[in-house]
Amino acid sequence: MPLRYGFLSTYPPTQCGLATFTAALLDELTSTAPGASSRVVRLLDAPAGPGRRPAVVVGDLVAGTPGGPRRAAQLLNGFDVAVVQHEYGVYGGPDGDEVIEVLDNLEVPVMVVLHTVLVSPTPHQREVMDALVASADAVVVMTETARARLADGYHVHPHRISVIPHGAADNGRAAPARFARPTVLTWGLLGPGKGIEWGIAAMAELADLDPAPRYLVAGQTHPKVLAREGEAYRDGLAALANRLGVAESVVFDHRYLDAGSLAELVSGADVVLLPYDSVDQVTSGILIEAVAALRPVVATRFPHAVELLGDGAGLLVPHGDVAAIAAAVRSIITDDGVVRGLASAAAAHAPELLWPAVAQRYRGLAAGLAARTGSRPGIAPVPQRAPGTVTTPVTTPVTTPVTTPVTTPVTTPVTTPVTTPVTATATR
């Protein structure tokens, strides 16, 4: 009999990288095992409004609901293996510590999937993470960098950590969108920390090319950014493009793209640009998607990019370096040899990044957990804070690692945008 997986995660129609990840992994795990009834306990910030709930969702864990974590655990105990997705900002309680109560009440084997491993957590963030990994039968991270951080900085034995890549759709076979000009693409939920301002400034340095490249920024503003700041970041980017005289070369596609539309867009891009401000990001689903689709990638030197692109599968540039971004994009657009070299290196990685291969790794890990006998690991409770101690919860959206404060351009740059610090909201 195929194993039945119970996921604890956000889930579509929630718009975030964690929801997209869970939907893709669940679909792949069940597509080859039609007899398995795997389901999701969905994480929500507030009770769901009227409307039909997705068929795979068996219940909701609404942040801060009394008794909610215990009821979520009861639902998950009905499956062979619980797959707990973890990202800061998706669970209730300070730093999401409600997740520990869920694990405290689980009786089935537990696989915890970490989408963020902080380098410098607050004391309470560290307590939550230590309790989380102590409660897990297996811990999954998506990069070797994340494995090293977890093993070196937290209380978890290295043998309990598995590295399984994020996973990507096979967009390399999609019919590419056709563009009249070379197209540089950045996609994903939009918000400060994406570094789009650096890409826009780079377009000004590429205006001498004939035809000049077009910079396509695809994706809605992240819902949590929209609720907090409105469209201030997007409006600031549009204003920057106007000041630099490249408004006609910068296009914003405000849609939240379905899988088919995204595949066409990615396949038609001449360059995928990831100009992220984060210096800590250990997981990027967008990076995985781009490499799996064999698209030329230019990325700042965040940890996941250094790890995946370091052998020549993409071009790495310093953070915030407009001249370096422009030079890298220029080399791809003007030199077919560079494109062929990048595609060849990416092709060596692509098969192991596609969802069928990734899901098979999860199946193997889950089968080993389900076959074990004996009790689950002891639960490590979150230590109580001293009276009067104030702990500020992390509110970073669920799709990417927490980053340091980033910047939004406010004045006209010459080659590097002048910036004013804003609150960071990292998205994948």
C-alpha positions as CSV (number, residue, x, y, z in Angstrom):
1,M,0.0,0.0,0.0
2,P,1.3,3.5,-0.8
3,L,2.0,5.8,2.1
4,R,-0.5,8.4,3.1
5,Y,1.0,11.8,3.7
6,G,-0.6,14.5,6.0
7,F,0.8,17.9,5.2
8,L,0.8,20.9,7.6
9,S,1.3,23.9,5.4
10,T,-0.2,26.9,3.6
11,Y,-2.0,25.9,0.5
12,P,-3.5,27.5,-2.7
13,P,-5.4,29.7,-3.1
14,T,-3.0,31.3,-0.6
15,Q,-0.4,33.1,-2.7
16,C,3.0,32.2,-1.3
17,G,6.0,30.1,-2.2
18,L,5.2,27.6,0.6
19,A,1.7,27.0,-0.7
20,T,3.0,26.5,-4.2
21,F,5.7,24.1,-3.0
22,T,3.3,21.9,-1.0
23,A,0.8,21.7,-3.8
24,A,3.5,20.6,-6.3
25,L,5.0,18.1,-4.0
26,L,1.6,16.6,-2.9
27,D,0.6,16.4,-6.5
28,E,3.7,14.5,-7.5
29,L,3.6,12.2,-4.5
30,T,0.0,11.2,-5.3
31,S,0.2,11.1,-9.1
32,T,2.0,7.8,-9.0
33,A,0.1,6.4,-6.1
34,P,-3.6,7.0,-6.9
35,G,-4.7,4.7,-4.1
36,A,-3.1,7.0,-1.4
37,S,-5.4,9.5,0.3
38,S,-2.8,12.2,1.2
39,R,-4.3,15.5,2.5
40,V,-3.4,18.9,3.9
41,V,-4.1,20.7,7.2
42,R,-4.0,24.2,6.0
43,L,-2.4,27.1,7.8
44,L,-4.3,30.4,7.8
45,D,-3.9,33.8,9.4
46,A,-7.6,34.2,9.7
47,P,-10.7,32.0,9.2
48,A,-11.4,31.2,5.6
49,G,-14.2,33.2,4.0
50,P,-17.1,31.7,2.1
51,G,-16.3,29.5,-0.8
52,R,-15.4,26.0,-1.6
53,R,-12.4,24.6,0.3
54,P,-9.9,22.6,-1.9
55,A,-10.7,18.9,-1.9
56,V,-7.3,17.9,-0.4
57,V,-7.7,20.2,2.6
58,V,-9.1,18.3,5.6
59,G,-9.0,21.1,8.1
60,D,-7.5,24.5,8.9
61,L,-5.2,25.7,11.6
62,V,-5.9,29.3,12.1
63,A,-3.2,31.2,13.9
64,G,-4.0,31.9,17.5
65,T,-7.1,29.7,17.8
66,P,-7.4,28.0,21.2
67,G,-7.1,24.3,20.8
68,G,-6.2,24.6,17.2
69,P,-2.8,23.0,17.3
70,R,-4.2,19.9,19.2
71,R,-7.0,19.5,16.6
72,A,-4.5,19.8,13.8
73,A,-2.4,17.1,15.3
74,Q,-5.4,14.8,15.6
75,L,-6.1,15.2,11.9
76,L,-2.4,14.5,11.0
77,N,-2.4,11.4,13.2
78,G,-4.8,9.9,10.7
79,F,-2.0,9.5,8.1
80,D,1.1,7.4,7.9
81,V,3.6,10.3,7.9
82,A,3.2,13.9,8.9
83,V,5.0,16.4,6.7
84,V,5.4,19.7,8.6
85,Q,6.4,22.7,6.5
86,H,8.2,25.4,8.5
87,E,8.7,29.0,7.7
88,Y,8.7,32.0,10.0
89,G,5.5,33.9,9.8
90,V,3.0,31.1,9.1
91,Y,2.3,29.8,12.6
92,G,0.7,31.6,15.5
93,G,2.4,32.6,18.6
94,P,5.7,34.5,19.1
95,D,8.0,33.4,16.3
96,G,5.5,30.8,15.3
97,D,5.9,28.7,18.5
98,E,2.4,27.3,18.1
99,V,3.9,24.7,15.8
100,I,5.6,23.0,18.8
101,E,2.2,22.2,20.3
102,V,1.2,20.5,17.1
103,L,4.3,18.3,17.2
104,D,3.9,17.6,20.9
105,N,0.6,15.9,20.0
106,L,1.7,13.9,17.0
107,E,1.9,10.2,17.3
108,V,2.9,9.3,13.7
109,P,6.4,9.7,12.2
110,V,7.2,13.4,11.5
111,M,9.2,14.9,8.7
112,V,9.9,18.6,9.2
113,V,10.8,20.6,6.1
114,L,12.7,23.8,6.8
115,H,12.5,26.6,4.3
116,T,14.6,29.0,6.4
117,V,17.6,28.5,8.6
118,L,18.6,31.7,10.3
119,V,22.2,32.6,10.8
120,S,21.6,35.0,13.7
121,P,18.3,34.1,15.3
122,T,16.9,35.8,18.4
123,P,17.1,33.7,21.5
124,H,13.4,32.8,21.2
125,Q,13.8,32.0,17.5
126,R,16.6,29.6,18.4
127,E,14.4,28.0,21.1
128,V,11.6,27.4,18.7
129,M,13.9,25.9,16.1
130,D,15.7,23.7,18.6
131,A,12.4,22.4,19.9
132,L,11.1,21.9,16.3
133,V,14.1,19.8,15.2
134,A,14.2,17.8,18.5
135,S,10.5,16.9,17.9
136,A,11.1,15.6,14.3
137,D,12.0,12.1,13.2
138,A,13.7,13.6,10.1
139,V,14.6,17.1,9.1
140,V,14.7,18.2,5.5
141,V,16.6,21.2,4.2
142,M,17.1,22.1,0.6
143,T,20.7,23.1,0.3
144,E,24.1,22.0,1.7
145,T,24.4,25.5,3.1
146,A,21.3,25.1,5.1
147,R,22.5,21.7,6.4
148,A,25.7,23.2,7.6
149,R,24.0,26.1,9.3
150,L,21.6,23.8,11.0
151,A,24.2,21.3,12.2
152,D,26.6,24.1,13.3
153,G,24.2,26.5,14.9
154,Y,21.4,24.3,16.4
155,H,20.9,21.2,18.5
156,V,20.4,18.5,15.8
157,H,22.6,15.6,14.9
158,P,23.8,15.8,11.3
159,H,22.7,12.3,10.6
160,R,19.1,13.3,11.1
161,I,19.3,16.0,8.4
162,S,18.5,15.2,4.8
163,V,19.2,17.6,1.8
164,I,16.5,17.4,-0.8
165,P,16.3,20.1,-3.5
166,H,13.3,22.4,-3.7
167,G,11.8,20.9,-6.9
168,A,10.8,22.4,-10.2
169,A,8.3,21.9,-13.0
170,D,9.7,20.7,-16.3
171,N,9.3,24.1,-18.0
172,G,12.1,23.3,-20.4
173,R,9.6,21.7,-22.7
174,A,7.1,24.5,-22.7
175,A,6.4,26.5,-25.8
176,P,8.2,29.8,-25.2
177,A,6.6,33.1,-25.3
178,R,7.7,35.2,-28.2
179,F,9.2,38.7,-27.6
180,A,10.4,41.3,-30.1
181,R,13.3,42.4,-27.9
182,P,15.7,40.5,-25.7
183,T,13.9,39.9,-22.4
184,V,15.3,39.9,-18.9
185,L,12.9,38.3,-16.5
186,T,12.4,38.5,-12.7
187,W,9.3,36.8,-11.4
188,G,7.6,36.0,-8.1
189,L,5.6,37.9,-5.4
190,L,6.9,41.4,-5.3
191,G,8.2,43.3,-2.2
192,P,11.2,45.1,-0.7
193,G,14.2,42.8,-0.7
194,K,13.7,41.6,-4.3
195,G,16.3,44.1,-5.5
196,I,14.3,45.1,-8.6
197,E,15.7,48.6,-8.3
198,W,19.2,47.2,-9.2
199,G,17.8,45.5,-12.3
200,I,16.1,48.7,-13.5
201,A,19.2,50.7,-13.0
202,A,21.1,48.1,-15.0
203,M,18.7,48.6,-17.9
204,A,19.9,52.2,-18.2
205,E,23.4,50.9,-18.7
206,L,22.2,48.6,-21.5
207,A,20.4,51.3,-23.5
208,D,23.1,51.4,-26.1
209,L,22.3,47.9,-27.3
210,D,20.2,47.6,-30.5
211,P,17.6,46.5,-29.7
212,A,17.8,47.4,-26.1
213,P,16.6,44.6,-23.7
214,R,13.3,44.7,-22.0
215,Y,13.1,44.1,-18.3
216,L,9.9,42.1,-17.4
217,V,8.9,42.1,-13.7
218,A,6.2,39.5,-13.4
219,G,4.0,38.9,-10.3
220,Q,1.6,40.4,-7.8
221,T,2.7,42.3,-4.8
222,H,3.0,39.9,-1.8
223,P,-0.4,39.9,0.0
224,K,1.3,40.7,3.4
225,V,3.3,43.6,1.8
226,L,0.1,44.8,0.1
227,A,-1.8,44.8,3.4
228,R,1.0,46.7,5.2
229,E,2.4,49.1,2.6
230,G,0.1,49.0,-0.4
231,E,1.8,49.3,-3.8
232,A,4.5,51.7,-2.4
233,Y,7.4,49.5,-3.6
234,R,6.0,48.9,-7.1
235,D,5.1,52.6,-7.5
236,G,8.7,53.5,-6.4
237,L,10.1,51.2,-9.0
238,A,8.0,52.7,-11.7
239,A,9.0,56.1,-10.7
240,L,12.7,55.1,-10.8
241,A,12.3,53.7,-14.3
242,N,10.9,57.1,-15.3
243,R,13.7,59.1,-13.7
244,L,16.3,56.9,-15.4
245,G,14.6,57.2,-18.8
246,V,14.0,53.5,-19.2
247,A,10.2,53.4,-18.5
248,E,9.6,51.9,-22.0
249,S,12.1,49.1,-21.3
250,V,10.6,48.1,-17.9
251,V,7.3,46.2,-17.9
252,F,5.3,45.2,-14.9
253,D,3.0,42.2,-15.2
254,H,0.7,42.3,-12.2
255,R,-0.8,38.9,-12.6
256,Y,-0.3,35.9,-10.3
257,L,0.6,33.5,-13.1
258,D,-0.7,29.9,-13.3
259,A,1.7,27.1,-14.1
260,G,1.2,27.2,-17.8
261,S,1.6,30.9,-18.3
262,L,4.7,30.9,-16.1
263,A,6.2,28.1,-18.1
264,E,5.8,30.0,-21.3
265,L,7.2,33.2,-19.8
266,V,10.3,31.5,-18.3
267,S,11.0,29.5,-21.5
268,G,10.9,32.7,-23.6
269,A,13.2,34.7,-21.3
270,D,16.7,35.4,-22.6
271,V,18.0,36.1,-19.0
272,V,16.5,35.3,-15.6
273,L,17.7,38.0,-13.2
274,L,17.7,37.4,-9.4
275,P,19.0,40.7,-8.0
276,Y,18.0,39.8,-4.4
277,D,19.3,41.9,-1.5
278,S,19.5,39.0,0.9
279,V,22.9,37.7,1.9
280,D,21.4,34.9,3.9
281,Q,18.9,33.2,1.6
282,V,19.5,29.4,1.6
283,T,16.4,28.4,-0.5
284,S,15.0,29.9,-3.7
285,G,12.4,28.1,-5.6
286,I,12.6,30.6,-8.5
287,L,16.4,29.9,-8.8
288,I,15.6,26.2,-9.0
289,E,12.9,26.7,-11.6
290,A,15.2,28.9,-13.8
291,V,18.1,26.4,-13.7
292,A,15.8,23.4,-14.4
293,A,14.4,25.2,-17.4
294,L,18.0,25.7,-18.6
295,R,17.6,29.5,-18.7
296,P,20.7,31.8,-18.4
297,V,20.7,33.1,-14.8
298,V,22.3,36.2,-13.4
299,A,22.0,36.3,-9.6
300,T,23.5,38.2,-6.6
301,R,25.7,36.1,-4.4
302,F,23.1,34.8,-1.9
303,P,24.0,31.4,-0.5
304,H,21.7,29.3,-2.6
305,A,22.9,31.0,-5.8
306,V,26.5,30.5,-4.8
307,E,25.9,26.8,-4.2
308,L,23.9,26.1,-7.3
309,L,25.5,28.4,-9.8
310,G,29.1,28.1,-8.6
311,D,30.1,25.5,-11.2
312,G,29.0,27.7,-14.2
313,A,25.3,27.1,-14.3
314,G,24.8,30.9,-14.0
315,L,26.6,34.2,-13.5
316,L,27.1,35.5,-10.0
317,V,27.4,39.3,-9.2
318,P,27.9,41.3,-6.0
319,H,24.9,42.6,-4.2
320,G,23.7,46.0,-5.4
321,D,26.4,46.2,-8.1
322,V,24.5,47.8,-11.1
323,A,27.6,47.7,-13.3
324,A,28.2,44.0,-12.7
325,I,24.6,43.2,-13.3
326,A,24.6,45.1,-16.6
327,A,27.9,43.5,-17.7
328,A,26.6,40.0,-17.0
329,V,23.3,40.6,-18.8
330,R,25.2,42.1,-21.7
331,S,27.5,39.1,-22.0
332,I,24.5,36.7,-22.3
333,I,22.5,38.8,-24.8
334,T,25.5,39.4,-27.1
335,D,27.5,36.1,-26.9
336,D,25.9,32.8,-27.9
337,G,28.9,31.0,-26.5
338,V,28.1,32.2,-23.0
339,V,24.5,31.1,-23.4
340,R,25.6,27.6,-24.5
341,G,28.1,27.2,-21.6
342,L,25.5,28.2,-19.0
343,A,22.9,25.8,-20.5
344,S,25.4,23.0,-20.6
345,A,26.2,23.4,-16.9
346,A,22.5,23.8,-16.0
347,A,21.6,20.6,-17.8
348,A,23.9,18.7,-15.5
349,H,21.7,19.8,-12.5
350,A,18.3,19.8,-14.1
351,P,17.2,16.1,-13.8
352,E,17.7,16.0,-10.0
353,L,15.8,19.3,-9.6
354,L,12.5,18.2,-11.3
355,W,9.6,17.2,-9.2
356,P,9.6,13.5,-10.1
357,A,13.1,13.1,-8.8
358,V,12.5,15.2,-5.7
359,A,9.3,13.4,-4.8
360,Q,11.1,10.1,-5.0
361,R,13.6,11.3,-2.4
362,Y,10.7,12.2,-0.1
363,R,9.1,8.8,-0.7
364,G,12.3,7.0,0.3
365,L,12.8,9.1,3.4
366,A,9.1,8.6,4.4
367,A,9.3,4.9,3.8
368,G,12.2,4.6,6.2
369,L,10.4,6.5,8.9
370,A,7.2,4.5,8.5
371,A,9.2,1.2,8.8
372,R,10.8,2.1,12.1
373,T,9.5,0.8,15.4
374,G,9.6,2.4,18.8
375,S,8.6,5.7,20.2
376,R,9.0,9.1,18.6
377,P,11.7,11.5,19.7
378,G,11.2,13.3,23.0
379,I,9.6,16.7,22.6
380,A,11.8,19.6,23.6
381,P,9.5,22.3,25.0
382,V,10.0,25.9,24.3
383,P,11.6,27.4,27.4
384,Q,9.3,29.9,29.2
385,R,10.4,33.5,28.9
386,A,10.9,35.5,32.1
387,P,8.0,37.7,33.2
388,G,8.1,41.0,31.5
389,T,10.3,39.9,28.6
390,V,9.1,41.1,25.3
391,T,9.7,38.9,22.3
392,T,9.0,40.3,18.8
393,P,7.6,37.7,16.5
394,V,9.1,37.4,13.0
395,T,6.5,38.4,10.4
396,T,8.4,37.5,7.3
397,P,6.1,36.0,4.6
398,V,6.2,32.3,4.2
399,T,7.9,31.9,0.9
400,T,11.5,32.8,1.7
401,P,14.2,33.2,4.2
402,V,14.2,36.2,6.6
403,T,16.5,38.9,5.3
404,T,18.1,42.0,6.7
405,P,16.3,45.3,6.0
406,V,16.5,46.3,2.4
407,T,16.0,49.4,0.5
408,T,13.6,51.3,-1.8
409,P,14.9,53.9,-4.2
410,V,13.7,57.5,-3.4
411,T,16.0,59.7,-5.4
412,T,17.5,59.7,-8.9
413,P,20.5,57.5,-9.1
414,V,23.4,57.9,-11.5
415,T,24.4,54.3,-11.7
416,T,23.4,53.0,-8.2
417,P,19.9,53.8,-6.8
418,V,19.9,56.1,-3.8
419,T,17.9,54.3,-1.1
420,T,16.0,54.6,2.1
421,P,15.7,51.7,4.5
422,V,12.3,49.9,4.7
423,T,11.1,46.9,6.6
424,A,12.3,43.7,4.9
425,T,9.8,41.3,3.5
426,A,11.5,38.4,1.6
427,T,9.7,36.5,-1.0
428,R,10.8,33.7,-3.2
